[in-house]
Amino acid sequence: MMDGIIKITSDARFRLARSLMTSGGGTTNNNNSSDSLEGAIDIFASLLEETRTTCGETSLTAALCYYEYGNALFRAVVRRKPLDSEHEKREEDRKPAAKPSASTARKRSLDDDNAKEPDPAVSNKKARMDNNNDDDEDDNDKDDIDLALDMLSTSFSIFDWHSTDDDDNTKTEPDQEGKQYSLSQIPRVLSTIGDIHSYCGKYGDAVDAYCRALPYRENAAEERQQAKGKGESLSVDDLKGQRLLVETYALVAEALLACKEGEDVVCVNDEENEEDDKKSGKNTEGKVLVAAKDRIDFAKSHYDTAREKLQDIVYQMGKMAAAKIDLGDEKKDIGYLVMMLVGIGNTLEPLKTKRS
């Protein structure tokens, strides 16, 4: 199964699309930037159709293309209507691993309902490209967001299926390498889903997605730590894994603080809740994640954990710098994380004063 991943990530079209995703610079709303993203969307849509046919609808390769297509659609919306530079920076981290063995670190079995057909989605995308009326821009953005979530949900379902043990003999043969790759991809998919909900102002759903990503980030960081000998310094990939874990804690805190004061934090887009509604014929308001009275405490708890773990990262980064280890872009990424935590701390401070 990993042969397909190696092949697709080495494909010139895939690499071109990734290059187009990062061209144009930041959140600048200009024609060159938009054209680059539209080109990436076209390529990923084509690759998705191709991989579903050649590799199978539930293959790891298809799951990766579902993700890339959905992520490209979302980033195009953000590029047209940016919120802030930090949001775009976090999107820049949703890159595919250069090598399948590298960690890219945000449970249900894949069934017929989850294996969504993307062909109508691709057709909808093409129709959007043909409609350039300004009056329809908001509707087009909403359609792109909905389509992106659909693609990402399908990607998650496939990766989740590959990450679980085979209890019902539906998998032809054990694939531990594919399982580990899927486990590394799931938090990335969930984090992007959380970013979309956050962008749309659905902060309860964002909290849910980020929280679901946390166990995967924690397990990955713990496994990397256990694999290291006592006293052995971390690699840049290890440092990145720790940074992504801290970032996820920070994202949970940030989303909690963005929720409305005095209201419970509710996840509306909860699949289990929707399934219960179908069976009972009722229409509930969603799943309560955090009671209104506990929202600030939960946010502070995740913020404190992030800040504590960040100290370890800074310490390790200092040791690596002293050993003249090139940190590459990771140094800059950690700098963004520091600024993110400073912003969360500044938001929390008056809230703590108000409650005391």
Secondary structure, 3 states (H helix, E strand, C coil): CHHHHHHHHHCHHHHHHHHHHHCCCCCCCCHHHHHHHHHHHHHHHHHHHHHHHHCCCCCHHHHHHHHHHHHHHHHHHHHHCCCCHHHHHHHHCCCCCCCCCCCCCCCCCCCCCCCCCCHHHHHHHHHHHHCCCHHHHHHHHHHHHHHHHHHHHHHHHHHHHHHCCCCCCCCCCCCHHHHHHHHHHHHHHHHHHHHHHHHCCCHHHHHHHHHHHHHHHHHHHHHHHHHCCCCCCCCHHHHHHHHHHHHHHHHHHHHHHHCCCCCCEEECCCHHHHHHHHHHCCCCCCEEEECHHHHHHHHHHHHHHHHHHHHHHHHHHHHHHHCCCCCCCHHHHHHHHHHHHHHHHHHHHHHHHHHC
